[in-house]
Amino acid sequence: MAGVIQKFFIASMLMWISPIAILYGFNHNLFPGSIQLSPYSATLWSGFLAVISVNMVIAFYICMAMKEPSDKHEPDPAFLAEAKASVSQCTTSGEGDDSSQSREKEE
């Protein structure tokens, strides 16, 4: 569980830091060639690259989540018992007097 929270925290921080760093770099001419761009072009490029960087972080986070083993996570037994009881209660209560009403609703 701690690993999942750590991955989420890192991805969240990267989604904040990467676009701000890109915008800062373009505004202060830290990237090579950005000094030759007009202010309009620098704004467009920095915004475009900031959006791309966030999408790359999201894609990276999704890939990390997909690679995580699914058999490692097991549901809470108390939750399973409660869910099974509620499902069986719903199916047994539906077979009584309400069956004619449910048939009319289906038609």
N, CA, C and O of each residue as an XYZ file, in Angstrom:
428
protein
N       0.824     -1.193      0.000
C       0.000      0.000      0.000
C       0.870      1.259      0.000
O       0.531      2.254     -0.641
N       1.977      1.210      0.713
C       2.854      2.380      0.770
C       3.480      2.653     -0.590
O       3.716      3.807     -0.946
N       3.751      1.593     -1.354
C       4.319      1.766     -2.683
C       3.369      2.477     -3.628
O       3.788      3.295     -4.447
N       2.087      2.160     -3.510
C       1.080      2.794     -4.353
C       0.984      4.283     -4.026
O       0.903      5.120     -4.925
N       0.995      4.600     -2.748
C       0.907      6.002     -2.334
C       2.157      6.756     -2.765
O       2.081      7.913     -3.177
N       3.300      6.099     -2.668
C       4.548      6.738     -3.075
C       4.546      7.018     -4.584
O       4.966      8.094     -5.010
N       4.081      6.067     -5.388
C       4.011      6.275     -6.832
C       3.045      7.407     -7.173
O       3.321      8.229     -8.046
N       1.912      7.439     -6.476
C       0.936      8.496     -6.720
C       1.508      9.862     -6.351
O       1.313     10.836     -7.078
N       2.210      9.933     -5.226
C       2.799     11.191     -4.782
C       3.859     11.677     -5.773
O       3.902     12.862     -6.103
N       4.705     10.774     -6.241
C       5.743     11.149     -7.206
C       5.118     11.626     -8.512
O       5.547     12.634     -9.074
N       4.111     10.910     -8.996
C       3.446     11.316    -10.235
C       2.763     12.670    -10.064
O       2.799     13.503    -10.970
N       2.144     12.893     -8.910
C       1.486     14.181     -8.665
C       2.491     15.326     -8.634
O       2.246     16.396     -9.191
N       3.611     15.093     -7.986
C       4.645     16.137     -7.927
C       5.210     16.427     -9.320
O       5.452     17.584     -9.664
N       5.419     15.380    -10.117
C       5.927     15.589    -11.475
C       4.916     16.334    -12.347
O       5.301     17.110    -13.223
N       3.626     16.100    -12.109
C       2.607     16.805    -12.882
C       2.566     18.288    -12.528
O       2.114     19.096    -13.340
N       3.017     18.658    -11.360
C       3.106     20.069    -10.990
C       4.444     20.670    -11.395
O       4.494     21.788    -11.906
N       5.516     19.943    -11.172
C       6.854     20.505    -11.353
C       7.235     20.623    -12.825
O       7.786     21.644    -13.236
N       6.951     19.598    -13.626
C       7.431     19.608    -15.016
C       6.860     20.763    -15.848
O       7.638     21.420    -16.538
N       5.564     21.051    -15.828
C       5.108     22.179    -16.647
C       5.605     23.527    -16.132
O       5.885     24.429    -16.921
N       5.715     23.665    -14.817
C       6.214     24.932    -14.273
C       7.677     25.120    -14.640
O       8.095     26.233    -14.962
N       8.466     24.043    -14.597
C       9.875     24.134    -14.978
C      10.025     24.479    -16.457
O      10.903     25.257    -16.828
N       9.183     23.910    -17.290
C       9.248     24.211    -18.725
C       8.870     25.666    -18.979
O       9.545     26.360    -19.740
N       7.810     26.126    -18.356
C       7.420     27.525    -18.534
C       8.498     28.473    -18.018
O       8.794     29.482    -18.658
N       9.078     28.159    -16.877
C      10.145     28.982    -16.305
C      11.367     28.998    -17.226
O      11.970     30.046    -17.456
N      11.717     27.832    -17.743
C      12.863     27.735    -18.629
C      12.698     28.553    -19.898
O      13.650     29.186    -20.354
N      11.503     28.547    -20.472
C      11.279     29.333    -21.681
C      11.232     30.826    -21.365
O      11.732     31.634    -22.147
N      10.644     31.202    -20.241
C      10.554     32.624    -19.906
C      11.907     33.227    -19.549
O      12.113     34.425    -19.741
N      12.831     32.423    -19.036
C      14.146     32.925    -18.643
C      15.255     32.462    -19.588
O      16.436     32.527    -19.245
N      14.874     31.999    -20.767
C      15.815     31.597    -21.827
C      16.848     30.590    -21.338
O      18.033     30.721    -21.643
N      16.418     29.604    -20.597
C      17.319     28.563    -20.103
C      17.506     27.433    -21.114
O      18.486     26.693    -21.032
N      16.589     27.291    -22.057
C      16.693     26.241    -23.061
C      17.445     26.775    -24.272
O      17.240     27.922    -24.667
N      18.319     25.953    -24.872
C      19.070     26.417    -26.046
C      18.119     26.736    -27.203
O      17.218     25.959    -27.520
N      18.340     27.877    -27.815
C      17.524     28.280    -28.949
C      16.282     29.043    -28.584
O      15.633     29.606    -29.466
N      15.926     29.085    -27.325
C      14.697     29.787    -26.945
C      14.869     31.301    -26.985
O      13.884     32.038    -27.024
N      16.117     31.767    -26.976
C      16.353     33.211    -27.037
C      16.065     33.747    -28.439
O      15.791     34.936    -28.604
N      16.126     32.887    -29.438
C      15.884     33.311    -30.814
C      14.405     33.381    -31.153
O      14.033     33.937    -32.187
N      13.559     32.826    -30.299
C      12.126     32.817    -30.567
C      11.497     34.153    -30.193
O      11.938     34.832    -29.266
N      10.450     34.512    -30.942
C       9.683     35.697    -30.566
C       8.908     35.387    -29.287
O       8.704     34.216    -28.966
N       8.475     36.409    -28.552
C       7.710     36.141    -27.326
C       6.448     35.307    -27.584
O       6.075     34.456    -26.777
N       5.806     35.567    -28.713
C       4.608     34.805    -29.069
C       4.951     33.330    -29.285
O       4.250     32.453    -28.780
N       6.011     33.056    -30.024
C       6.425     31.670    -30.285
C       6.901     30.984    -29.010
O       6.621     29.805    -28.797
N       7.614     31.711    -28.168
C       8.086     31.122    -26.913
C       6.911     30.728    -26.026
O       6.938     29.686    -25.371
N       5.877     31.573    -26.011
C       4.681     31.249    -25.217
C       3.982     30.018    -25.764
O       3.569     29.140    -25.007
N       3.850     29.956    -27.086
C       3.199     28.790    -27.695
C       3.982     27.509    -27.437
O       3.410     26.496    -27.033
N       5.295     27.556    -27.672
C       6.120     26.361    -27.471
C       6.138     25.925    -26.011
O       6.043     24.734    -25.715
N       6.260     26.877    -25.107
C       6.315     26.504    -23.690
C       4.992     25.903    -23.237
O       4.981     24.921    -22.495
N       3.883     26.479    -23.673
C       2.574     25.917    -23.314
C       2.362     24.538    -23.897
O       1.868     23.636    -23.221
N       2.740     24.376    -25.159
C       2.596     23.084    -25.819
C       3.447     22.019    -25.124
O       2.967     20.918    -24.854
N       4.691     22.343    -24.839
C       5.572     21.378    -24.183
C       5.149     21.097    -22.742
O       5.344     19.986    -22.250
N       4.577     22.079    -22.066
C       4.085     21.854    -20.705
C       2.921     20.867    -20.712
O       2.846     19.980    -19.861
N       2.020     21.023    -21.669
C       0.886     20.093    -21.781
C       1.377     18.694    -22.136
O       0.900     17.705    -21.579
N       2.321     18.610    -23.054
C       2.885     17.309    -23.438
C       3.562     16.651    -22.243
O       3.440     15.440    -22.058
N       4.274     17.426    -21.429
C       4.971     16.845    -20.279
C       3.983     16.259    -19.266
O       4.235     15.197    -18.697
N       2.870     16.942    -19.044
C       1.862     16.414    -18.116
C       1.264     15.126    -18.671
O       1.058     14.166    -17.930
N       0.987     15.105    -19.970
C       0.435     13.884    -20.570
C       1.427     12.733    -20.509
O       1.025     11.580    -20.354
N       2.711     13.026    -20.627
C       3.723     11.973    -20.521
C       3.781     11.423    -19.092
O       3.952     10.219    -18.901
N       3.641     12.282    -18.105
C       3.632     11.821    -16.714
C       2.411     10.943    -16.467
O       2.514      9.911    -15.803
N       1.266     11.342    -16.991
C       0.049     10.539    -16.828
C       0.215      9.175    -17.492
O      -0.152      8.154    -16.910
N       0.765      9.152    -18.702
C       0.984      7.876    -19.398
C       1.964      6.999    -18.630
O       1.767      5.787    -18.537
N       3.017      7.597    -18.079
C       3.985      6.851    -17.283
C       3.322      6.267    -16.038
O       3.589      5.121    -15.673
N       2.470      7.036    -15.392
C       1.765      6.558    -14.199
C       0.819      5.407    -14.547
O       0.720      4.441    -13.791
N       0.139      5.501    -15.661
C      -0.762      4.434    -16.093
C       0.030      3.166    -16.386
O      -0.395      2.074    -16.010
N       1.174      3.296    -17.050
C       2.016      2.124    -17.332
C       2.498      1.475    -16.041
O       2.513      0.249    -15.929
N       2.889      2.286    -15.073
C       3.321      1.735    -13.787
C       2.174      1.009    -13.092
O       2.383     -0.032    -12.468
N       0.975      1.549    -13.198
C      -0.177      0.914    -12.566
C      -0.540     -0.393    -13.263
O      -0.957     -1.350    -12.609
N      -0.386     -0.440    -14.579
C      -0.715     -1.653    -15.321
C       0.291     -2.775    -15.046
O      -0.065     -3.952    -15.107
N       1.534     -2.421    -14.748
C       2.559     -3.424    -14.478
C       2.484     -3.976    -13.063
O       3.105     -4.995    -12.762
N       1.734     -3.319    -12.198
C       1.630     -3.778    -10.817
C       0.853     -5.097    -10.776
O      -0.191     -5.206    -11.418
N       1.330     -6.086    -10.048
C       0.645     -7.386    -10.029
C      -0.730     -7.274     -9.371
O      -0.885     -6.660     -8.316
N      -1.719     -7.883    -10.021
C      -3.079     -7.802     -9.489
C      -3.343     -8.842     -8.408
O      -4.251     -8.660     -7.597
N      -2.575     -9.922     -8.377
C      -2.800    -10.941     -7.358
C      -2.274    -10.504     -5.994
O      -2.565    -11.139     -4.980
N      -1.518     -9.444     -5.971
C      -0.967     -8.938     -4.714
C      -2.057     -8.318     -3.835
O      -1.939     -8.311     -2.609
N      -3.110     -7.801     -4.458
C      -4.168     -7.119     -3.719
C      -5.332     -8.073     -3.487
O      -5.872     -8.644     -4.434
N      -5.709     -8.241     -2.250
C      -6.849     -9.080     -1.905
C      -7.872     -8.229     -1.167
O      -7.504     -7.428     -0.307
N      -9.163     -8.394     -1.494
C     -10.181     -7.584     -0.839
C     -10.347     -7.965      0.631
O      -9.977     -9.060      1.054
N     -10.902     -7.049      1.380
C     -11.147     -7.237      2.801
C     -12.221     -8.313      2.988
O     -13.290     -8.206      2.388
N     -11.971     -9.350      3.806
C     -12.965    -10.415      3.993
C     -14.275     -9.910      4.592
O     -15.345    -10.404      4.235
N     -14.209     -8.948      5.483
C     -15.437     -8.398      6.074
C     -16.279     -7.702      5.009
O     -17.504     -7.819      5.004
N     -15.625     -6.987      4.118
C     -16.333     -6.319      3.036
C     -16.985     -7.335      2.096
O     -18.124     -7.149      1.669
N     -16.258     -8.409      1.778
C     -16.811     -9.451      0.915
C     -18.036    -10.109      1.534
O     -19.032    -10.342      0.850
N     -17.964    -10.410      2.835
C     -19.095    -11.042      3.508
C     -20.303    -10.122      3.507
O     -21.427    -10.570      3.283
N     -20.078     -8.838      3.756
C     -21.181     -7.873      3.764
C     -21.781     -7.706      2.371
O     -22.998     -7.582      2.228
N     -20.937     -7.702      1.351
C     -21.423     -7.569     -0.018
C     -22.231     -8.786     -0.440
O     -23.275     -8.647     -1.076
N     -21.756     -9.983     -0.090
C     -22.503    -11.194     -0.425
C     -23.841    -11.225      0.289
O     -24.843    -11.645     -0.291
N     -23.872    -10.784      1.548
C     -25.133    -10.754      2.298
C     -26.115     -9.776      1.673
O     -27.307    -10.072      1.588
N     -25.639     -8.624      1.237
C     -26.548     -7.648      0.636
C     -27.060     -8.121     -0.712
O     -28.210     -7.855     -1.062
N     -26.223     -8.820     -1.479
C     -26.669     -9.346     -2.769
C     -27.693    -10.450     -2.562
O     -28.711    -10.489     -3.253
N     -27.433    -11.345     -1.620
C     -28.392    -12.427     -1.373
C     -29.686    -11.875     -0.794
O     -30.756    -12.421     -1.058
N     -29.613    -10.811     -0.015
C     -30.829    -10.204      0.542
C     -31.652     -9.578     -0.586
O     -32.879     -9.672     -0.578
N     -31.005     -8.957     -1.531
C     -31.719     -8.348     -2.657
C     -32.375     -9.412     -3.526
O     -33.491     -9.204     -4.004
N     -31.720    -10.536     -3.741
C     -32.298    -11.574     -4.596
C     -33.427    -12.305     -3.898
O     -34.391    -12.694     -4.558
N     -33.350    -12.508     -2.591
C     -34.431    -13.201     -1.893
C     -35.633    -12.298     -1.694
O     -36.758    -12.797     -1.704
N     -35.458    -11.004     -1.516
C     -36.598    -10.108     -1.325
C     -37.311     -9.847     -2.639
O     -38.487     -9.480     -2.625
N     -36.659    -10.018     -3.754
C     -37.263     -9.795     -5.057
C     -38.152    -10.935     -5.507
O     -38.898    -10.761     -6.471
N     -38.114    -12.110     -4.854
C     -38.889    -13.265     -5.286
C     -40.269    -13.319     -4.644
O     -41.075    -14.172     -5.017
N     -40.560    -12.466     -3.720
C     -41.822    -12.511     -2.982
C     -42.968    -11.869     -3.742
O     -43.200    -12.190     -4.907
N     -43.683    -10.970     -3.096
C     -44.865    -10.330     -3.652
C     -44.522     -9.362     -4.779
O     -45.389     -9.033     -5.589
N     -43.317     -8.916     -4.843
C     -42.924     -7.929     -5.829
C     -42.659     -8.546     -7.194
O     -42.371     -7.816     -8.143
N     -42.747     -9.866     -7.325
C     -42.407    -10.501     -8.601
C     -43.385    -10.101     -9.696
O     -42.975     -9.949    -10.847
N     -44.647     -9.930     -9.380
C     -45.615     -9.514    -10.395
C     -45.345     -8.073    -10.825
O     -45.512     -7.723    -11.993
N     -44.930     -7.251     -9.881
C     -44.614     -5.863    -10.227
C     -43.359     -5.797    -11.089
O     -43.295     -4.999    -12.025
N     -42.371     -6.618    -10.788
C     -41.153     -6.592    -11.567
C     -41.407     -7.119    -12.981
O     -40.800     -6.640    -13.939
N     -42.313     -8.114    -13.116
C     -42.666     -8.608    -14.441
C     -43.357     -7.541    -15.267
O     -43.126     -7.430    -16.471
N     -44.202     -6.758    -14.620
C     -44.903     -5.666    -15.331
C     -43.909     -4.595    -15.755
O     -44.066     -4.007    -16.825
N     -42.905     -4.329    -14.954
C     -41.903     -3.326    -15.283
C     -41.046     -3.791    -16.450
O     -40.640     -2.981    -17.284
N     -40.768     -5.087    -16.518
C     -39.948     -5.606    -17.609
C     -40.688     -5.556    -18.934
O     -40.068     -5.349    -19.978
N     -41.993     -5.741    -18.913
C     -42.782     -5.720    -20.149
C     -42.923     -4.322    -20.618
O     -43.554     -4.077    -21.646
